[in-house]
Amino acid sequence: MTGYYDYVLGLIPLALFGLTGGLVQTSLTLTQAVPIAAAVAAGIIGHAMFVRSPVNRGPRSGLSGTESTQSQNIGVQNAD
């Protein structure tokens, strides 16, 4: 099942290569088209990071409830 972040990972190279090629075909030079396409890709990444940021939906899958509480109770040993 594909999710939002799978589409984001697919859109990044599509924006870089596809938009660059499309802009070059519309009479822009390569040095003009690459920064424009990179800005679009950066906007996609920024949207994925800050607008629809990934959230932690519960405890980490590798730890059970007892292991996570035990690891928090460990103190620092003195050198004395």
Secondary structure as UniProt FT lines:
FT   HELIX           4..13
FT   HELIX           14..19
FT   HELIX           20..25
FT   TURN            26..27
FT   HELIX           30..46
FT   HELIX           47..51
FT   TURN            61..62
FT   HELIX           65..72
//
